[in-house]
Amino acid sequence: MKIQNYTKVPATKPAAGITMRVIAGPAEKAPNFVMRHFEFEPGSAMPFHAHSWEHEFFVLEGKGFIKTVSGNMPIEKGDAAVVLPNEMHSVQNPGKEKMSIICLVPLVDGKMPTTPEK
């Protein structure tokens, strides 16, 4: 078992204004899933993309939306979302406050999937 504070985990910047920390995954010997923490600065957005794996979001603070082919779906603190395989999506924070989310993804061939496929 490993316990760590997410603020002590090194951060990466997957897109402008977005910080990601892998807080549980292969380095912690997790066999099936990766837990990531994202912080979205005001006005930031992930690229619109799809991939062959599912993932889940849980909003810890703030609000924004998930862009889909059908339109924008609002999300706010306490909301959970499931993105199914091959669904086009983008998490976006158009607001004036920071948004923080937990994102879970499965390991793919023992590795954290990171590159959008579509």
C-alpha positions, 0 to 999 in steps of 0.5 A: 500500500502507498499513501501520498499527498497529490501535491507532492506528485510531480506535475505535467502540463498536457495542455495550456493552463492544465496541470496533471498529476498521476496519483496512482498508477503503474509506479504505485503497482496499480494493476488495472487503473490510473488515477489522475488529478487535473487542475484547469485554470480559467479559460483552459480546455483539453483538445476535442478527442476520442480513444478506445478506452473508457474513463471517469471524471469526478469534479472536486471543485469549480465548474465547467463542461464536457464538450460532446458531438451533441453539445456542451454538458455542464459539470460542477463540484460533486458531479461524476461523468463516464466517457464511453470508448470512442466518444468525442469529448473535451473537458473545458473550464470557461469560467473565472475560477479553477476547476479540479477533477479526478480522472480514472483510466484503465491501463492499456497493455500495462501502461497509462494511455496518454495520447488521443487516438482520434 
